[in-house]
Amino acid sequence: MIDDLQDCLVIGAGPAGLTAAIYLARFHLKVRIVEDGQSRAALIPTTHNHAGFPEGISGNELLNRMRQQAALYGAVVEGLAITRLRRDGDIFIASADTCEVKARTVLLATGVVNHRPRMNSAVHDQALARGLLRYCPVCDGYEVTDKRVAVLGTGERGVDEAQFLRSYTSDLTLIALDGPHELSAAERAQLAHGGITVIDGPATGFAISEPGAILVEASGSQFSFDTLYPALGSAVRSELAMQVGAEVSCEGCLRVDSHQQTNVPGLFAAGDVVLGLDQISHAMGAGGVAAVAVRNLLAETTPLTR
């Protein structure tokens, strides 16, 4: 047990958690930030949507800068996987394999995990780094303008993603991951109207060709694309909050009020664990809102003095 009671424990060190940490440290609060190394932002080769970086910035570089900024004010990110969260009166106790952390408040910024295609890890990582594999068309659809693009998925999610990308390119294909497509007549009509090619699965293999294309084997044939977008959904990492009774939506996202507080007093959440929007700017804004609310809640209980 770590006996030093924290004012706030931030779980997750992506854009939401690190923004909150910077605010909390600058409020002269005792803040501890822990992460398990699964921030999706670290997987971004280059983001061009983040304001202030006209030439783009990699996810890792952005996170490193944010860690450095937090450290300037005494907040340091630690590698620690929290596996259990419970309450003892008004105090939260977070458990990891090696220790427990006590805190007056907790801010969850644990995000979501994308469902990946069945792809060799080395191929996956290389394709991601080269822009041959992308997960967020809102973030980087601009980069695939007029290129050969495939969406891996089916049903409503696959159709919606394909139609979204149709505003960037006319060379678009929807491939089912497992077996034939699960599409209604209306969905097939929508795809046909947009000139989107439909290929049944299963998608059985993925490879990278030179000088740079991603190859997909499906229905006994091989297809070549400039970029592949998996539209396979994601898993919301809200389990810790649920352990102390936090309410979630049908998708598993945490329900919060306008100050990012859950129905559990003292438990806050920000980023994709609340709203799977996959946008750095939104996560940062929510992290800032949550941090201010944490500070004000603590001040109501015990006046903050210097």
Secondary structure, DSSP 8 states (H G I E B T S, - for coil): -EEEEEEEEEE--SHHHHHHHHHHHHTT--EEEEE-S--GGGG-S-BS-STT-TT-B-HHHHHHHHHHHHHHTT--EEE----EEEEETTEEEEE-SS-EEEEEEEEE---EEE---S--HHHHHHHHHTTSB-S-HHHHGGGGTTS-EEEE--HHHHHHHHHHHTTT-S-EEEE-SSSS----HHHHHHHHHTT-EEE---EEEEEEETTTEEEEEETTEEEEESEEEE---EEE--HHHHHTT--B-TTS-B---TTSB-SSTTEEE-STTT-----HHHHHHHHHHHHHHHHHHHHHHS----
